[in-house]
């Protein structure tokens, strides 16, 4: 049994999660796509910039409060949408939603989650909802109206999943959605009895078989031989964004935007925010890292909120993203690992580690608020001062 106090940074949660989770589920969470070029590039991009600290500055009153869409949050980071979270941790969506609310930050429920949006919103009042949608108004309109009736204030449309990615790692690990019963899967579960009894069996006994609940098609059990309906997202286009803008009364965010020109079109279409993201390196291999794409997005943003995910693991990463113009960032895999091995306590511990890193770094940089984290505090690695 792991003592979470022995985990000293976000990267430390990966090894115990690997030991705890069945191979198909860990492989689904951890993997990128094809050669993992995007996955690796998301991390290496942060090393291209270094800090230029200021000294002899009183930072005793420093804080991390961040305002986004008119709401003030206590942290500059939150939990992004992650599919099948309830497979990784018992009531995983609840865990992330509850912790986010307690910490006064954002959790985004995935459209591919196994928890109804109505339930999640009831336990996670600070949550947003993310949708995977095809270019079909007959599916778009009911799902948007359902999210609106549920009380979500922010709707996130993911736009970088036009087709299913070539995730060879999923095939090698034995993951599919839904999971197909097999001797291999049974063996993987036997090798991980804590997960099998404490997550899967506990879920089925208390709540029944988990289902995909929020995709816009009839509920599909996560384990079985039923085929998941395939939605043709390659038909989704700006006309559908404009349709959503007309019927959605809250804030509308596009997730998965990287090109500066697309940021401009989003602004002109009435979108309220952009999440600069390459889907955690899980879609098009070799895609530019979101951190590198940030300056171009910020230049076209106007009054839109600019957020970022993919590759953030340290407080230094958070501060570099903010210096490049991000208003807020999202951190995924480490918090899902934390939920899988220790539930709410694990996520609280992971969030505390990241929060404390940011606080220490702010003191050493000579800033008391995130508004002071300017581009001038960064210099290119090996570049002239």
C-alpha positions as CSV (number, residue, x, y, z in Angstrom):
1,X,0.0,0.0,0.0
2,X,1.5,3.3,-1.1
3,X,1.9,6.2,1.3
4,X,0.9,9.2,-0.8
5,X,3.1,11.5,1.4
6,X,6.0,9.7,-0.3
7,X,4.9,11.1,-3.7
8,X,6.7,14.4,-4.1
9,X,5.7,15.6,-7.5
10,X,3.1,14.9,-10.2
11,X,5.4,12.5,-12.1
12,X,5.6,10.3,-9.0
13,X,2.0,9.2,-9.4
14,X,2.6,7.4,-12.6
15,X,4.5,4.3,-11.3
16,X,2.0,3.4,-8.6
17,X,-0.9,3.9,-11.0
18,X,0.8,1.6,-13.5
19,X,1.1,-1.0,-10.7
20,X,-2.6,-0.5,-9.7
21,X,-4.4,-0.3,-13.0
22,X,-5.0,-3.2,-15.4
23,X,-2.8,-2.9,-18.5
24,X,-5.5,-1.9,-20.9
25,X,-6.7,1.0,-18.8
26,X,-3.3,2.3,-17.9
27,X,-2.3,2.0,-21.5
28,X,-5.3,4.0,-22.6
29,X,-4.6,6.8,-20.1
30,X,-0.8,7.0,-20.5
31,X,-0.4,6.5,-24.3
32,X,-0.1,9.0,-27.1
33,X,-0.3,8.1,-30.7
34,X,2.0,6.4,-33.2
35,X,5.6,7.5,-32.4
36,X,4.6,9.6,-29.4
37,X,6.3,12.6,-31.1
38,X,3.6,15.0,-29.9
39,X,3.5,13.5,-26.4
40,X,7.3,14.0,-26.0
41,X,7.2,17.4,-27.7
42,X,4.6,18.7,-25.2
43,X,7.2,18.3,-22.4
44,X,10.3,19.3,-24.2
45,X,8.8,22.6,-25.3
46,X,9.0,24.0,-21.8
47,X,12.7,23.5,-21.7
48,X,13.2,26.0,-24.5
49,X,12.6,28.9,-22.1
50,X,14.3,29.9,-18.8
51,X,13.4,32.2,-16.0
52,X,15.0,35.6,-15.3
53,X,14.0,36.2,-11.6
54,X,13.9,39.5,-9.8
55,X,15.2,39.7,-6.2
56,X,14.7,41.8,-3.1
57,X,10.9,41.9,-3.7
58,X,8.4,41.4,-0.8
59,X,6.2,38.5,-1.9
60,X,4.7,37.6,1.5
61,X,1.2,38.4,0.2
62,X,1.4,36.3,-2.9
63,X,-1.6,34.4,-4.1
64,X,-2.8,32.4,-7.1
65,X,-6.3,33.7,-7.6
66,X,-7.3,33.7,-11.2
67,X,-10.4,35.3,-12.9
68,X,-12.0,33.4,-15.8
69,X,-15.3,34.2,-17.4
70,X,-16.1,36.6,-14.5
71,X,-15.5,34.0,-11.8
72,X,-12.5,34.1,-9.4
73,X,-10.8,30.8,-8.8
74,X,-8.2,30.0,-6.1
75,X,-5.9,28.2,-8.5
76,X,-4.6,28.8,-12.0
77,X,-5.0,25.1,-12.9
78,X,-7.9,22.7,-13.2
79,X,-8.8,19.2,-14.4
80,X,-9.5,18.7,-18.1
81,X,-12.0,16.4,-19.7
82,X,-10.8,12.8,-19.5
83,X,-12.9,9.9,-20.9
84,X,-13.7,6.8,-18.9
85,X,-12.5,8.4,-15.7
86,X,-14.7,6.0,-13.7
87,X,-12.7,3.1,-15.0
88,X,-9.5,4.5,-13.5
89,X,-11.0,5.4,-10.1
90,X,-14.1,4.5,-8.2
91,X,-16.6,7.2,-9.1
92,X,-13.7,9.0,-10.8
93,X,-15.8,11.9,-12.2
94,X,-17.2,12.5,-8.7
95,X,-13.8,12.5,-7.2
96,X,-12.4,15.2,-9.6
97,X,-15.6,17.2,-9.5
98,X,-15.7,17.3,-5.7
99,X,-12.1,18.1,-5.3
100,X,-12.3,20.9,-7.8
101,X,-15.2,22.4,-6.0
102,X,-13.4,22.2,-2.6
103,X,-10.4,23.8,-4.1
104,X,-12.5,26.4,-5.9
105,X,-11.1,25.5,-9.3
106,X,-12.5,24.0,-12.6
107,X,-13.1,20.4,-13.5
108,X,-14.4,19.7,-17.1
109,X,-16.6,16.6,-17.4
110,X,-15.8,14.6,-20.6
111,X,-18.6,13.8,-23.0
112,X,-17.0,10.3,-23.0
113,X,-17.5,10.0,-19.2
114,X,-19.4,7.2,-17.5
115,X,-21.4,9.5,-15.2
116,X,-24.4,11.4,-16.2
117,X,-23.9,15.1,-16.6
118,X,-26.8,15.7,-14.2
119,X,-25.2,13.7,-11.4
120,X,-21.8,15.2,-11.9
121,X,-23.1,18.8,-11.8
122,X,-24.9,18.0,-8.6
123,X,-21.7,17.0,-6.8
124,X,-19.3,19.3,-8.7
125,X,-20.8,22.7,-8.9
126,X,-17.7,24.3,-10.4
127,X,-17.7,21.8,-13.3
128,X,-17.9,22.6,-17.0
129,X,-19.1,20.2,-19.7
130,X,-17.2,19.1,-22.8
131,X,-18.9,17.6,-25.8
132,X,-17.8,15.4,-28.7
133,X,-20.2,16.2,-31.5
134,X,-20.7,15.2,-35.1
135,X,-21.7,17.7,-37.8
136,X,-25.4,16.7,-37.3
137,X,-27.8,19.3,-35.9
138,X,-30.2,16.5,-34.8
139,X,-27.5,15.4,-32.3
140,X,-26.0,18.8,-31.5
141,X,-29.2,20.6,-30.5
142,X,-30.6,18.0,-27.9
143,X,-27.2,17.6,-26.3
144,X,-26.5,21.3,-26.0
145,X,-30.0,21.8,-24.6
146,X,-29.5,19.0,-22.1
147,X,-26.3,20.6,-20.9
148,X,-28.0,23.9,-20.6
149,X,-30.9,22.5,-18.6
150,X,-28.4,20.8,-16.3
151,X,-27.0,24.1,-15.3
152,X,-23.6,24.2,-16.8
153,X,-22.3,27.7,-17.4
154,X,-19.5,26.8,-19.7
155,X,-19.7,24.4,-22.7
156,X,-16.5,23.1,-24.2
157,X,-16.6,21.7,-27.8
158,X,-13.6,19.5,-28.6
159,X,-12.7,20.1,-32.3
160,X,-9.5,18.0,-32.9
161,X,-11.1,14.5,-33.1
162,X,-12.4,14.7,-36.7
163,X,-11.5,10.9,-36.9
164,X,-10.3,8.3,-34.5
165,X,-6.5,8.5,-34.0
166,X,-4.1,5.7,-34.8
167,X,-3.6,4.7,-31.2
168,X,-1.5,1.6,-31.7
169,X,-0.7,1.6,-28.0
170,X,-4.4,0.9,-27.3
171,X,-4.4,-2.2,-29.5
172,X,-1.2,-3.5,-27.9
173,X,-2.5,-2.9,-24.4
174,X,-5.9,-4.5,-25.3
175,X,-8.0,-1.4,-24.8
176,X,-11.2,-0.8,-26.7
177,X,-14.4,1.1,-26.1
178,X,-16.5,-0.7,-25.0
179,X,-14.0,-3.1,-23.4
180,X,-14.5,-6.6,-25.0
181,X,-14.7,-9.6,-22.6
182,X,-11.7,-11.8,-23.2
183,X,-9.3,-14.2,-21.4
184,X,-6.6,-11.6,-21.7
185,X,-8.8,-8.9,-20.0
186,X,-9.8,-11.4,-17.3
187,X,-6.1,-12.2,-16.6
188,X,-5.2,-8.5,-16.5
189,X,-8.0,-8.0,-13.9
190,X,-6.8,-11.0,-11.8
191,X,-3.3,-9.4,-11.7
192,X,-4.8,-6.2,-10.3
193,X,-7.2,-7.4,-7.5
194,X,-7.3,-4.0,-5.7
195,X,-8.6,-2.3,-8.9
196,X,-10.9,-5.2,-9.8
197,X,-12.6,-5.3,-6.4
198,X,-12.2,-1.7,-5.2
199,X,-13.1,0.0,-8.5
200,X,-14.9,-2.2,-11.0
201,X,-16.7,-4.7,-8.8
202,X,-17.6,-1.9,-6.3
203,X,-19.0,0.2,-9.1
204,X,-21.1,-2.6,-10.5
205,X,-22.4,-3.6,-7.1
206,X,-23.4,-0.1,-6.0
207,X,-24.3,1.5,-9.3
208,X,-24.7,-1.1,-12.0
209,X,-22.6,-1.5,-15.1
210,X,-21.0,1.8,-16.2
211,X,-22.3,3.3,-19.4
212,X,-21.3,6.0,-21.8
213,X,-23.9,8.5,-20.8
214,X,-23.3,11.9,-22.6
215,X,-22.4,11.2,-26.2
216,X,-25.6,12.1,-27.9
217,X,-26.5,8.5,-28.7
218,X,-28.2,5.7,-26.6
219,X,-26.4,4.5,-23.5
220,X,-23.7,2.0,-24.2
221,X,-22.3,-0.3,-21.5
222,X,-18.5,0.1,-21.1
223,X,-18.1,-3.7,-21.0
224,X,-19.7,-5.9,-23.6
225,X,-19.9,-6.9,-27.2
226,X,-22.2,-4.0,-28.4
227,X,-20.6,-1.8,-31.0
228,X,-20.2,1.9,-30.1
229,X,-22.0,4.0,-32.7
230,X,-19.5,5.9,-34.9
231,X,-20.3,9.6,-35.3
232,X,-18.9,11.3,-38.4
233,X,-17.1,14.2,-36.7
234,X,-15.2,15.0,-39.9
235,X,-18.3,16.9,-41.0
236,X,-18.2,19.2,-38.0
237,X,-17.5,22.8,-39.2
238,X,-17.8,26.5,-38.3
239,X,-21.5,26.5,-39.2
240,X,-22.1,24.1,-36.4
241,X,-20.2,26.3,-34.0
242,X,-22.4,29.2,-35.0
243,X,-25.5,27.0,-34.4
244,X,-24.2,26.2,-30.9
245,X,-23.5,29.9,-30.3
246,X,-27.1,30.7,-31.1
247,X,-28.7,28.2,-28.7
248,X,-26.1,28.1,-25.9
249,X,-26.7,30.9,-23.4
250,X,-23.5,30.4,-21.4
251,X,-19.8,30.7,-22.3
252,X,-18.6,28.6,-25.3
253,X,-15.1,27.3,-25.5
254,X,-13.3,25.5,-28.3
255,X,-10.8,22.8,-27.2
256,X,-8.0,21.7,-29.6
257,X,-7.3,24.9,-31.5
258,X,-3.7,25.5,-32.4
259,X,-3.6,27.6,-35.6
260,X,-3.6,31.4,-35.2
261,X,-6.1,31.7,-38.1
262,X,-8.6,29.4,-36.4
263,X,-8.4,31.5,-33.2
264,X,-9.4,34.5,-35.3
265,X,-12.3,32.7,-36.8
266,X,-13.4,31.6,-33.4
267,X,-13.3,35.2,-32.1
268,X,-15.4,36.4,-35.1
269,X,-17.9,33.5,-34.5
270,X,-18.6,34.7,-30.9
271,X,-16.7,32.0,-29.1
272,X,-15.7,33.1,-25.5
273,X,-12.6,31.0,-25.0
274,X,-10.0,28.8,-26.6
275,X,-8.2,25.8,-25.1
276,X,-4.9,25.6,-26.9
277,X,-4.4,21.8,-27.0
278,X,-3.1,18.9,-29.1
279,X,-5.2,16.4,-27.1
280,X,-2.3,15.5,-24.9
281,X,-0.4,14.1,-27.9
282,X,-3.2,11.6,-28.6
283,X,-4.5,12.7,-32.0
284,X,-2.2,13.8,-34.9
285,X,1.4,12.7,-34.2
286,X,4.0,15.4,-34.8
287,X,1.6,18.3,-34.0
288,X,3.1,21.5,-32.6
289,X,3.1,21.6,-28.8
290,X,0.4,23.9,-27.3
291,X,3.1,25.8,-25.4
292,X,4.8,26.8,-28.7
293,X,1.4,27.7,-30.2
294,X,0.4,30.0,-27.3
295,X,1.9,33.3,-28.6
296,X,0.1,33.1,-31.9
297,X,-3.2,32.2,-30.2
298,X,-2.8,35.1,-27.7
299,X,-2.1,37.5,-30.6
300,X,-5.5,36.8,-32.2
301,X,-7.5,36.2,-29.0
302,X,-9.0,39.7,-28.5
303,X,-11.3,39.4,-25.4
304,X,-11.4,35.6,-25.5
305,X,-10.0,33.6,-22.6
306,X,-7.0,31.6,-23.6
307,X,-6.4,28.3,-21.8
308,X,-3.9,25.6,-22.4
309,X,-3.4,21.9,-21.7
310,X,-0.9,19.1,-22.7
311,X,2.4,18.4,-21.1
312,X,2.2,20.5,-17.8
313,X,3.7,18.6,-14.9
314,X,5.4,21.3,-12.8
315,X,4.7,24.7,-11.2
316,X,7.4,26.1,-13.5
317,X,5.4,24.9,-16.5
318,X,2.2,26.6,-15.2
319,X,4.1,29.9,-14.8
320,X,5.8,29.7,-18.2
321,X,2.4,29.2,-19.8
322,X,1.0,32.2,-18.0
323,X,4.0,34.3,-19.0
324,X,3.2,33.3,-22.6
325,X,-0.3,34.6,-22.3
326,X,-2.5,31.7,-21.0
327,X,-5.1,32.8,-18.4
328,X,-5.5,29.2,-17.1
329,X,-4.1,25.7,-17.6
330,X,-5.4,22.2,-17.3
331,X,-3.4,19.2,-16.1
332,X,-4.8,15.7,-16.9
333,X,-3.0,12.4,-16.5
334,X,-1.3,13.0,-13.1
335,X,-4.6,13.8,-11.4
336,X,-6.2,10.8,-12.9
337,X,-3.4,8.6,-11.7
338,X,-3.8,10.3,-8.2
339,X,-7.5,9.5,-8.2
340,X,-6.9,5.9,-9.2
341,X,-4.5,5.1,-6.4
342,X,-6.0,7.2,-3.6
343,X,-9.3,8.8,-4.6
344,X,-10.0,12.3,-3.3
345,X,-7.1,12.2,-0.9
346,X,-4.8,11.5,-3.8
347,X,-6.1,14.3,-6.0
348,X,-5.9,16.7,-3.0
349,X,-2.3,15.7,-2.4
350,X,-1.4,16.1,-6.1
351,X,-3.1,19.5,-6.3
352,X,-1.3,20.6,-3.1
353,X,2.1,19.6,-4.6
354,X,1.4,21.7,-7.7
355,X,0.0,24.6,-5.8
356,X,3.0,24.7,-3.5
357,X,5.4,24.5,-6.4
358,X,3.8,27.5,-7.9
359,X,3.9,29.5,-4.7
360,X,7.6,28.8,-4.1
361,X,8.4,29.7,-7.7
362,X,6.5,32.9,-7.5
363,X,8.5,33.9,-4.4
364,X,11.8,33.2,-6.1
365,X,10.7,35.0,-9.3
366,X,9.8,38.1,-7.2
367,X,6.0,38.2,-8.0
368,X,3.0,38.3,-5.7
369,X,0.2,37.7,-8.3
370,X,-0.1,35.8,-11.5
371,X,-0.8,39.1,-13.3
372,X,2.9,39.9,-12.7
373,X,4.0,36.8,-14.5
374,X,5.1,38.6,-17.7
375,X,7.0,37.5,-20.8
376,X,9.9,39.6,-19.6
377,X,10.6,37.1,-16.9
378,X,11.4,34.4,-19.6
379,X,14.3,34.3,-21.9
380,X,15.0,31.8,-24.7
381,X,17.3,29.0,-23.5
382,X,20.9,29.8,-24.5
383,X,19.6,33.0,-26.0
384,X,21.2,36.5,-25.3
385,X,20.0,38.6,-22.3
